[in-house]
Amino acid sequence: MEFLRHFRRVSRLCNIRTRAKTYYPFEYVPRRSFSDLKVNGEDEILPVLIVGAGPVGLILSILLTKLGVKCAVLEKSKTFSQHPQAHFINNRSMEVFRKLDGLAEEIQMLQPPVDLWRKFIYCTSLFGSILGSVDHMQPKDFERVVSPVSVAHFSQYKLNKLLLKQLEKLDFRISTCDGLEGSNRKLIRERKILLGHECASITATDHDIMVGATFLEDGKRKERNIRCSILVGCDGAGSTVRKLVGVAMTGERDLQKLVSVHFLSRELGHYLLHERPGMLFFIFNTEAIGVLVAHDLNQGEFVLQLPFYPPQQNLGDFNAKVCEELIFKLVGRKLVDINVIDIKPWVMHAEVAEKFVSSNNRIILAGDAAHRFPPAGGFGMNTGIQDAHNLAWKIAALVKGIAPPSILHTYEMERKPIAVSNTALSIQNFKAAMRVPAALGIDPTVANSVQRIINGGFGSILPSGLQKAILGGIFTIGRAQLSESLLNENNPLGSLRLAKLRRIFDEGESLQLQFPAEDLGFRYLKGALVPDGDTVLEAPTGRRRDYVPCAEPGSRLPHMNVRDLRKEFSEETFSTLDLVCGDKLEFLLIIAPIKESYDLARAAFKVAEGFKVSLKVCIMWPHGSFEGVDGSKEALMPWENYIDVEEVKMSSSLSSWWEICQMTNRGVILVRPDEHIAWRAKTKVVGDPVLEMKRVLSQRARGLHHLDEADSDPKFISPTPD
């Protein structure tokens, strides 16, 4: 079980084209830092250029800067979007935000109260009959037993504002075409966000990346060339970076076409706030069908999603006046203060990029540029945030000379299987959402089939107006199934449909919001870690499953509240996740206060020091059993980067730390800078501790064998029946 033995396998795959010397993690590399590279002996090469100033790009720039990596951001838009877009932030993303100078706390303070968004409501209109509702928050979601922070409902553009405020504190500056000296300069200074600059070309060499960025200056389109060592495409679902490097997407395309209508109405917000608060409203009546996202009931900010069927329909059919009328039909009455802000068409896909890393590990895709999901379940932004979290420490390790370029390939090895799994889960959740209209007698697949016949068969030669009339007639017939005369308990067919609908809600078969087993329990099987062995993951079910903590390599470090024993009289507690430093490239070794583990910790300090790697040791004392810190001080001298903590248990019946980890207290855990476990010894470490830690951290591993690319894909089994 050697950390670097597996890492060297990756290096072999990533260096097939060249036979130059390969350096391995934690081996001192006698080369200049990326920050010192020059162009013709004059200009610095920017270590990292990020394309895209959405949440993923901004978070990556914050994480890199906090780790001491110089970076800058290009954004093609001249302004930041005010469209609410994504709005659900899951547990794991909120855990990442806890390390960003109080970002999680600020979101929790600014978001609407949870009682205003915990439900999905299904109704005939917002003032009409309620067909059913689903509460997606359970009591344990507030107990913070498995995570130190809860999920949040916070619009993307508001999140972007908070991220920009953090970047401003880190001395980032937003500028446009006048931010650089001359359009032909190849240098862009660090800590810049350049608006109005679109990535137009990418030229990769063995040593750097040349990015051609176009911009408008004095009404003329100009181009600036920028040199960087690493290019990260965080530029969304239509990623220019992905297209320029020729990376294809695989999966299911065109699942559904929709029109998104962003509007304001304090009148509607006030009504829903007091009468039927919720996050999503699924509205079905004879005049219109739509899904309303309540981004902020206090401010009266909403986004309405409407089905869209081009070419029979076009965006002109959804002008502001038409959209107002559709909103009134779905609300059930007119609104005097309605203000339509924006109308956008979009297409729902479920695809993953064939490659996340290319050009000798120098061009990387993250966020929607690497994967596109249906919005069901909020996987898009959250998966992208966790991409950035996985990537940042690896880039820092490379830039600081601690790891070779092949460490960036482990980003793909780890994150692509998660993207594939989340794609499958989002499709399952999307199909679950479709069960509700199908139960009401308006199966959306019928409308899609009719349109395909019109587009591909005899109907395609009909005049466009007639095609549109036929499709509209089909919709009218379908919506007739929602009439009050049919959809009621006194009508045998209506009663049957309503009973089926209740079963869907009661059995958790409708659209779900939270997936704790996947949000917190996702696990890397291959990459920058030492696997325990061949592990088979349980396939996603599309239903909510509880997260079960474990300390298997590749999994997130379990959460438990602990107390710093150096503060003898303090009752202050913190999470085990806080033992991992967010501002430093540092590994964490967790041990119990026993001699064999102290010996291993001393060996780990010695080996890490030789490889110029920062290591902190945490001594985990059982609840109520600590007798003094002097024992750790004596056992670990001369090293001082350690902390003694005590388990905090609210009840004696609760599990101990090692029980939560499903290990004995004679085991040890090595944690990466991204809070994922790199290696563990489940029970006692056998043999000489120095040799054992060299086996884990050293580059001098033996017994190598070829790692097939297929090995990086997770193996799934179907869950056993309940």
C-alpha positions in Angstrom: 0.0 0.0 0.0 2.2 2.8 -1.1 0.8 6.2 -2.0 3.4 6.8 -4.6 3.4 3.4 -6.1 0.0 4.1 -7.5 1.0 7.6 -8.4 3.8 6.3 -10.5 1.3 4.2 -12.5 -0.4 7.4 -13.3 2.9 9.0 -14.3 3.6 6.2 -16.8 0.2 6.7 -18.4 0.7 10.5 -18.6 4.2 10.3 -20.1 3.9 7.8 -22.9 4.9 10.3 -25.5 8.1 11.3 -23.8 10.8 9.4 -22.1 12.2 12.3 -20.1 12.9 11.9 -16.4 9.7 11.7 -14.4 9.6 13.2 -10.9 7.3 11.8 -8.3 5.3 13.4 -5.5 7.3 14.5 -2.4 10.6 14.0 -4.3 12.7 17.2 -4.3 12.6 18.5 -7.9 15.6 20.7 -8.7 13.8 23.0 -11.1 12.6 26.6 -11.1 9.2 27.4 -9.7 6.4 28.0 -12.2 6.3 31.6 -10.8 9.9 32.2 -11.9 9.5 31.2 -15.6 10.3 33.9 -18.1 9.5 34.7 -21.8 12.7 35.6 -23.6 14.3 36.4 -20.3 11.9 39.3 -19.7 8.2 38.6 -18.9 6.9 36.2 -16.3 4.6 33.4 -17.5 1.4 33.4 -15.5 1.3 30.1 -13.7 -2.5 29.7 -14.0 -5.0 31.4 -16.3 -8.7 30.6 -15.6 -11.2 31.2 -18.3 -14.7 31.9 -16.9 -15.7 34.1 -14.0 -18.7 32.0 -12.8 -18.7 30.4 -9.3 -16.3 27.6 -10.3 -13.7 30.0 -11.8 -14.0 32.5 -8.9 -13.7 29.8 -6.3 -10.7 28.2 -8.0 -9.0 31.6 -8.1 -9.6 32.1 -4.4 -8.3 28.6 -3.4 -5.2 29.0 -5.6 -4.4 32.4 -4.2 -4.8 31.3 -0.6 -2.3 28.5 -1.5 0.2 31.0 -2.9 -0.4 30.3 -6.6 -0.5 33.3 -9.0 -3.5 33.3 -11.2 -5.8 35.5 -13.3 -9.3 35.2 -14.8 -10.6 35.9 -18.3 -14.4 36.5 -18.7 -16.0 37.1 -22.1 -19.0 39.0 -20.7 -18.5 42.7 -20.0 -20.6 42.5 -16.8 -21.5 39.8 -14.3 -24.9 38.1 -14.9 -27.8 39.0 -12.6 -29.8 35.9 -13.6 -30.4 33.8 -10.5 -29.4 30.5 -12.2 -28.3 27.8 -9.8 -29.5 28.2 -6.2 -29.1 25.0 -4.1 -25.8 24.6 -2.3 -25.3 21.1 -0.9 -23.5 20.0 2.3 -20.1 19.3 0.7 -20.0 22.7 -1.1 -20.9 24.5 2.1 -18.1 22.6 3.9 -15.7 24.0 1.2 -17.1 27.5 1.8 -16.5 27.2 5.6 -12.7 27.5 4.7 -13.2 30.7 2.7 -13.1 33.3 5.4 -16.6 32.9 6.7 -18.4 32.5 3.4 -20.6 29.7 4.6 -21.7 31.7 7.6 -22.4 34.8 5.4 -24.6 32.6 3.0 -26.5 31.2 6.0 -27.1 34.7 7.3 -28.3 36.1 4.0 -30.3 33.2 2.6 -34.1 33.0 3.2 -35.2 31.1 6.4 -35.3 27.4 5.7 -39.0 27.2 6.4 -39.5 29.3 3.3 -37.8 26.9 0.9 -37.9 23.4 2.4 -40.9 22.3 0.3 -41.7 21.5 -3.3 -45.4 22.2 -4.0 -47.5 20.7 -6.8 -50.7 22.7 -7.6 -53.2 23.7 -10.3 -52.2 27.3 -9.8 -50.5 29.3 -7.1 -53.9 30.5 -5.9 -55.6 27.2 -6.8 -55.8 23.7 -5.4 -52.7 21.9 -4.0 -52.2 18.5 -5.5 -49.4 17.6 -3.0 -46.2 18.8 -1.4 -42.9 17.3 -0.4 -40.8 18.5 2.5 -37.2 17.9 1.7 -35.7 18.7 5.1 -35.6 16.1 7.8 -34.9 16.7 11.5 -31.4 15.2 11.2 -30.5 17.7 8.5 -30.4 20.4 11.3 -28.6 18.3 13.9 -25.1 18.6 12.2 -24.1 15.1 13.2 -22.5 14.1 9.8 -21.5 17.6 8.7 -20.7 20.9 10.6 -22.9 22.9 8.2 -26.4 22.6 6.6 -27.4 23.0 2.9 -28.4 26.4 1.6 -30.7 28.1 -0.9 -28.8 31.1 -2.3 -29.0 32.4 -5.9 -25.8 32.1 -8.0 -25.5 35.8 -8.8 -25.6 36.6 -5.1 -22.9 33.9 -4.5 -20.8 35.5 -7.2 -21.0 38.9 -5.4 -19.8 37.4 -2.2 -16.9 35.6 -4.1 -15.9 38.9 -5.8 -15.9 40.6 -2.4 -13.5 37.9 -1.1 -11.3 38.3 -4.2 -11.2 42.0 -3.6 -9.8 41.3 -0.1 -7.1 39.2 -1.8 -6.2 42.3 -3.9 -7.9 41.1 -7.2 -8.9 43.9 -9.5 -11.6 43.8 -12.1 -10.6 45.5 -15.4 -11.5 45.6 -19.1 -9.5 46.3 -22.3 -7.5 49.1 -20.7 -6.2 46.9 -17.9 -3.0 45.9 -19.7 -0.2 47.8 -21.4 -0.7 47.4 -25.1 -2.7 44.8 -27.0 0.3 42.7 -28.0 1.7 42.1 -24.6 1.9 38.4 -23.6 1.8 39.2 -19.9 -1.2 39.5 -17.8 -0.6 40.4 -14.2 -1.8 38.1 -11.4 -4.9 38.8 -9.4 -6.7 40.3 -12.4 -10.3 39.6 -13.6 -10.4 40.8 -17.2 -14.0 41.3 -18.4 -14.9 41.5 -22.1 -12.1 39.1 -23.1 -13.0 36.0 -25.0 -10.7 33.1 -25.4 -10.4 32.8 -29.2 -7.3 30.6 -29.7 -5.1 28.2 -27.8 -1.6 27.1 -28.8 0.0 24.5 -26.6 3.8 23.8 -26.5 5.9 21.6 -24.3 6.6 24.5 -22.0 3.6 26.8 -21.9 0.1 27.7 -23.3 -0.5 30.7 -25.6 -4.0 32.0 -25.3 -5.4 34.4 -27.8 -8.0 36.7 -26.2 -10.2 39.0 -28.2 -11.7 42.2 -26.9 -13.4 45.4 -28.1 -11.4 48.6 -27.9 -12.6 51.9 -29.4 -15.3 49.9 -31.3 -12.7 47.6 -32.9 -12.1 43.9 -32.3 -8.5 43.3 -31.1 -6.6 40.3 -29.9 -4.1 39.9 -27.0 -1.8 36.9 -26.6 -1.3 35.7 -23.1 1.2 33.1 -22.0 0.5 30.8 -19.0 1.7 27.5 -17.7 -1.7 26.0 -16.9 -5.0 26.9 -18.5 -8.3 26.0 -16.7 -11.5 26.2 -18.7 -14.3 27.1 -16.3 -16.3 28.7 -19.0 -19.6 26.9 -18.8 -21.7 24.4 -20.7 -20.8 25.9 -24.1 -17.1 26.0 -23.2 -14.9 27.7 -25.7 -11.8 26.1 -24.2 -13.3 22.6 -24.5 -14.2 23.2 -28.2 -10.8 24.8 -29.1 -8.9 21.8 -27.7 -11.3 19.4 -29.4 -12.7 17.5 -26.4 -16.0 15.9 -27.2 -19.0 15.4 -24.8 -20.6 12.0 -24.4 -24.0 11.2 -22.9 -27.7 12.1 -23.6 -28.4 15.3 -25.5 -31.5 17.4 -25.9 -33.4 15.9 -22.9 -35.7 18.9 -22.9 -35.8 22.4 -24.3 -37.1 25.2 -22.1 -37.5 29.0 -21.8 -36.4 30.6 -18.6 -38.3 33.7 -17.5 -36.7 35.8 -14.8 -39.2 38.2 -13.2 -40.0 40.2 -10.1 -43.2 40.5 -8.1 -43.3 41.5 -4.5 -47.1 41.0 -4.5 -46.6 37.3 -5.4 -43.7 36.9 -3.0 -45.7 38.3 -0.2 -48.6 36.0 -0.9 -46.5 32.8 -1.1 -44.4 33.9 1.9 -47.5 33.9 4.1 -49.8 31.3 2.4 -47.7 28.5 0.8 -43.9 29.0 1.0 -41.7 26.7 -1.0 -38.7 26.5 -3.3 -40.2 24.9 -6.4 -43.8 25.1 -7.6 -44.9 22.6 -10.2 -48.1 24.1 -11.8 -50.5 22.1 -14.0 -53.7 23.5 -15.5 -55.7 23.6 -18.7 -54.1 26.9 -19.9 -50.4 26.4 -19.0 -47.8 24.2 -17.4 -44.6 25.4 -15.8 -42.2 25.2 -12.9 -41.6 28.2 -10.8 -38.4 28.6 -8.8 -38.8 30.9 -5.8 -35.4 32.4 -5.4 -36.3 34.9 -2.8 -39.9 35.3 -1.5 -39.0 38.4 0.5 -37.7 40.2 -2.6 -40.3 38.6 -4.9 -37.6 37.2 -7.2 -38.6 34.2 -9.4 -37.6 32.2 -12.4 -40.3 30.4 -14.4 -39.3 27.4 -16.6 -41.6 26.8 -19.6 -41.5 23.9 -22.1 -40.2 25.0 -25.5 -40.7 23.2 -28.8 -38.6 24.8 -31.7 -38.8 25.1 -34.7 -42.6 25.1 -34.4 -42.1 27.6 -31.6 -39.5 30.4 -31.6 -38.3 32.8 -29.0 -40.6 35.5 -30.4 -43.5 33.4 -29.1 -42.2 34.2 -25.6 -41.9 37.9 -25.6 -42.4 39.8 -22.3 -46.2 40.4 -22.9 -46.8 36.7 -23.7 -44.7 35.6 -20.7 -46.7 38.0 -18.4 -49.9 36.3 -19.6 -48.5 32.8 -19.0 -47.4 33.8 -15.5 -50.9 35.1 -14.7 -52.4 31.8 -15.9 -50.0 29.8 -13.7 -50.5 32.2 -10.7 -54.3 32.1 -11.1 -54.7 35.9 -11.2 -53.1 39.0 -12.5 -50.2 40.7 -10.7 -50.1 44.5 -10.6 -46.3 44.8 -10.1 -44.9 42.1 -12.4 -41.6 43.0 -14.0 -40.1 40.6 -16.5 -36.3 41.0 -16.4 -35.0 38.4 -18.8 -36.1 35.6 -21.1 -33.6 32.9 -22.2 -34.0 29.6 -24.1 -31.8 26.7 -23.0 -31.4 23.0 -23.6 -31.1 20.3 -21.0 -28.2 17.8 -21.6 -26.7 15.1 -19.5 -23.1 14.8 -20.8 -19.5 14.4 -19.6 -16.4 15.5 -21.4 -14.3 12.6 -22.8 -11.2 14.2 -21.2 -10.8 16.6 -18.3 -7.1 17.1 -18.8 -5.2 17.4 -22.1 -2.0 18.9 -23.7 0.5 17.2 -21.3 -1.7 18.0 -18.3 -1.6 21.8 -19.0 -5.2 22.3 -20.2 -7.9 21.4 -17.7 -11.7 21.5 -17.8 -13.8 22.1 -14.7 -17.4 22.8 -13.8 -20.0 22.8 -16.6 -17.2 22.9 -19.1 -16.5 19.3 -18.1 -20.0 18.1 -17.3 -23.6 19.2 -18.1 -26.4 17.9 -15.9 -30.2 18.3 -15.8 -30.8 20.9 -13.0 -32.7 18.3 -11.0 -30.9 17.9 -7.7 -28.6 20.9 -8.1 -25.6 18.8 -9.2 -24.2 21.2 -11.7 -22.7 24.0 -9.6 -22.0 21.8 -6.6 -20.0 19.3 -8.7 -18.1 22.2 -10.2 -17.3 23.7 -6.8 -15.9 20.3 -5.8 -13.9 20.1 -9.0 -12.2 23.3 -8.0 -11.5 22.0 -4.5 -9.9 18.9 -5.9 -7.9 20.7 -8.5 -6.5 23.6 -6.4 -4.2 21.7 -4.1 -2.8 19.6 -7.0 -2.0 22.7 -9.0 -0.3 24.2 -5.9 1.7 21.0 -5.4 2.9 21.2 -9.0 3.7 24.9 -9.0 5.6 24.6 -5.7 7.7 21.8 -7.1 6.4 19.1 -4.7 4.7 17.0 -7.4 5.1 16.2 -11.1 2.7 17.3 -13.9 1.1 13.9 -13.7 -0.6 14.9 -10.4 -3.0 16.9 -12.6 -4.0 13.7 -14.4 -5.3 12.4 -11.0 -7.8 15.3 -11.2 -9.4 13.5 -14.1 -9.1 10.1 -12.6 -10.9 11.2 -9.5 -13.4 13.7 -10.7 -14.6 12.2 -14.0 -16.1 9.1 -12.3 -17.9 11.4 -9.9 -19.3 13.4 -12.9 -20.4 10.2 -14.6 -22.1 9.1 -11.4 -23.8 12.5 -10.8 -25.0 12.4 -14.5 -26.7 9.1 -13.9 -28.2 10.4 -10.7 -29.4 13.7 -12.3 -31.1 11.7 -15.1 -32.8 9.4 -12.5 -34.0 12.5 -10.7 -35.2 14.2 -13.9 -37.2 11.0 -14.8 -38.6 11.1 -11.2 -39.8 14.6 -11.9 -41.6 13.4 -15.0 -43.6 10.8 -13.0 -45.9 13.5 -11.6 -47.2 14.8 -15.0 -47.4 11.3 -16.3 -49.6 10.3 -13.3 -51.9 13.2 -14.1 -52.3 11.9 -17.7 -49.9 14.3 -19.5 -46.9 12.2 -20.1 -44.2 14.6 -21.6 -42.8 11.9 -23.8 -46.0 11.9 -25.9 -45.5 15.6 -26.8 -41.8 14.9 -27.7 -42.8 11.9 -29.8 -45.5 14.0 -31.7 -42.9 16.7 -32.4 -40.4 14.2 -33.7 -43.0 12.9 -36.1 -43.8 16.4 -37.3 -40.1 17.2 -37.7 -39.0 14.0 -39.4 -42.0 12.6 -41.3 -44.7 13.9 -43.6 -45.4 16.7 -41.2 -42.1 18.4 -42.1 -43.4 19.4 -45.5 -46.4 21.2 -44.1 -46.4 24.9 -43.8 -44.8 26.1 -40.5 -48.0 27.7 -39.4 -49.9 24.4 -39.8 -47.1 22.5 -37.9 -47.4 25.0 -35.1 -51.2 24.6 -35.0 -51.0 20.8 -34.9 -48.5 20.9 -32.0 -50.6 23.5 -30.2 -53.7 21.3 -30.6 -51.9 18.3 -29.1 -50.9 20.5 -26.1 -54.5 21.6 -25.7 -55.8 18.1 -25.7 -53.1 17.1 -23.2 -53.8 19.9 -20.8 -57.5 19.0 -20.9 -56.6 16.1 -18.7 -56.1 18.7 -16.0 -59.6 20.1 -16.0 -61.3 20.3 -12.5 -64.2 18.2 -13.8 -61.8 15.3 -14.5 -59.1 15.8 -11.8 -61.2 15.4 -8.6 -62.0 12.7 -6.1 -65.6 12.3 -7.4 -64.4 11.3 -10.9 -63.3 7.7 -11.0 -60.4 8.4 -13.4 -59.4 11.5 -11.5 -59.5 9.8 -8.2 -57.3 7.0 -9.5 -54.8 9.6 -10.8 -54.7 11.5 -7.6 -54.2 8.3 -5.6 -51.2 7.4 -7.8 -49.8 10.9 -7.3 -50.0 10.5 -3.5 -48.2 7.2 -3.7 -45.4 8.9 -5.7 -45.0 11.5 -3.0 -45.3 9.2 -0.1 -42.8 6.7 -1.4 -40.2 9.3 -2.3 -40.4 8.7 -6.1 -40.8 12.4 -7.1 -38.1 14.9 -7.7 -35.6 14.9 -4.8 -33.5 17.8 -3.5 -31.0 16.2 -1.2 -28.8 13.1 -1.7 -26.6 12.9 1.4 -25.1 9.5 0.4 -23.7 11.0 -2.8 -23.2 14.6 -1.6 -21.0 13.6 1.3 -20.2 10.0 0.6 -18.7 10.3 -2.9 -15.3 8.5 -3.0 -12.3 8.5 -5.3 -11.1 5.0 -6.2 -8.0 5.8 -8.2 -5.7 8.8 -8.2 -3.6 10.6 -5.6 -4.3 8.0 -2.9 -3.5 4.5 -1.8 -6.5 2.2 -2.3 -7.3 -0.5 0.3 -8.2 -2.9 -2.5 -10.8 -3.4 -5.2 -13.9 -1.6 -3.9 -17.4 -1.9 -5.4 -19.6 1.2 -5.1 -23.3 1.1 -4.7 -25.0 2.5 -7.8 -27.2 5.6 -7.3 -30.9 4.8 -6.8 -32.4 8.2 -7.6 -33.8 8.3 -4.1 -32.5 10.0 -0.9 -30.1 7.7 1.1 -28.4 8.5 4.3 -24.6 9.2 4.4 -22.6 6.6 6.4 -19.2 8.0 7.5 -16.1 5.9 6.8 -12.4 6.4 6.5 -11.7 4.4 3.3 -9.0 6.0 1.1 -10.6 8.5 -1.3 -13.5 9.3 0.9 -14.1 12.6 2.7 -12.7 12.8 6.3 -15.7 12.1 8.6 -16.9 15.0 10.7 -16.9 14.9 14.5 -16.8 17.8 17.0 -13.5 17.9 19.0 -11.9 20.2 21.5 -8.4 21.6 21.5 -6.7 20.3 24.7 -4.2 23.1 24.7 -7.1 25.4 25.8 -7.7 23.6 29.1 -10.6 25.6 30.3 -12.3 26.3 27.0 -15.5 24.6 25.9 -15.1 25.8 22.3 -15.5 22.9 19.8 -14.7 22.6 16.1 -15.0 20.0 13.4 -12.4 17.4 12.5 -12.6 19.0 9.0 -11.1 22.1 10.5 -7.9 20.2 11.4 -7.1 20.5 7.6 -5.7 23.9 6.9 -7.3 25.7 4.0 -4.5 28.3 3.5 -1.6 25.9 3.4 -0.5 22.9 1.3 -0.4 20.6 4.3 -1.2 16.9 5.0 -2.7 15.7 8.2 -1.9 12.5 10.1 -4.5 11.4 12.7 -3.4 9.0 15.4 -4.4 7.8 18.8 -2.3 8.5 21.9 -0.5 5.2 21.9 3.3 4.5 21.6 3.2 2.7 18.2 1.2 5.6 16.7 3.6 8.2 18.2 6.5 6.3 16.7 4.8 6.3 13.3 4.1 10.0 13.6 7.7 10.7 14.3 8.7 8.7 11.3 6.1 10.6 9.2 7.6 13.9 10.3 11.1 12.8 9.4 10.1 11.5 6.0 7.9 14.5 5.1 10.7 16.9 6.2 13.1 15.2 3.8 10.6 15.6 1.0 9.9 19.3 1.8 6.2 18.5 2.5 4.3 20.1 5.3 2.7 17.6 7.8 0.6 18.2 10.9 -0.2 15.4 13.4 -3.5 15.2 15.3 -3.6 13.1 18.4 -7.2 12.0 18.9 -7.9 11.5 22.6 -11.1 9.6 23.7 -13.9 11.5 25.3 -13.1 12.2 29.0 -9.8 10.3 29.1 -7.1 13.0 28.6 -4.5 13.3 31.3 -2.2 16.1 30.0 -0.5 17.3 26.8 3.1 16.6 28.0 2.9 13.0 26.8 2.5 14.2 23.2 5.2 16.8 23.5 7.7 14.3 24.8 6.7 11.7 22.3 7.0 13.9 19.2 10.0 16.1 20.1 11.6 18.0 18.3 8.6 18.4 16.0 6.0 20.9 17.1 3.4 20.9 14.3 0.8 18.8 16.2 -2.4 19.2 18.0 -4.0 17.2 20.9 -7.8 17.1 20.6 -10.5 15.4 22.6 -13.7 13.8 21.2 -16.8 15.8 22.1 -19.8 13.4 22.6 -23.2 14.7 23.6 -24.1 11.3 24.8 -22.2 8.2 25.9 -24.2 6.1 23.5 -22.7 8.0 20.5 -19.8 6.3 18.6 -16.2 7.2 19.2 -14.0 8.7 16.5 -12.4 5.4 15.6 -15.8 3.6 15.6 -17.2 6.3 13.2 -14.2 5.6 11.0 -14.8 1.9 11.2 -11.3 1.4 12.5 -9.5 0.5 15.7 -7.6 3.1 17.7 -4.3 1.4 16.6 -4.9 2.6 13.1 -3.8 5.9 11.5 -5.3 8.1 8.8 -3.4 10.4 6.3 -5.6 13.2 5.0 -4.9 15.3 1.9 -5.3 19.1 1.7 -8.7 18.7 0.2 -10.0 16.8 3.3 -10.0 13.5 1.4 -8.2 10.5 2.8 -5.0 9.6 1.0 -4.0 6.5 3.0 -4.9 4.6 6.2 -3.8 1.7 8.2 -7.0 0.2 9.5 -5.3 -1.5 12.5 -1.8 -1.7 13.7 1.1 -0.7 11.4 3.4 -3.6 11.1 7.2 -3.2 10.8 9.6 -0.3 11.1 7.7 3.0 11.2 10.3 4.9 9.1 10.2 2.2 6.4 6.4 2.1 6.5 6.1 5.9 6.0 8.7 5.7 3.2 6.5 3.1 1.6 3.6 5.5 1.8 5.3 8.8 0.9 8.4 7.8 -1.0 8.9 7.8 -4.7 11.0 4.7 -4.5 8.3 2.1 -4.8 8.6 -1.3 -6.3 6.3 -3.9 -7.8 4.8 -1.5 -10.4 2.3 -2.8 -12.9 0.5 -1.1 -15.8 -2.7 0.8 -14.9 -5.3 0.5 -17.7 -7.3 3.6 -18.3 -10.5 1.6 -17.7 -9.3 1.1 -14.1 -10.1 4.7 -13.3 -13.8 4.0 -13.9 -15.9 3.1 -10.8 -17.5 -0.3 -10.6 -21.1 -0.2 -9.5 -23.5 -2.8 -8.1 -27.2 -2.4 -7.8 -28.3 -1.8 -4.2 -29.9 -4.7 -2.4 -33.7 -4.4 -2.1 -35.0 -2.9 1.1 
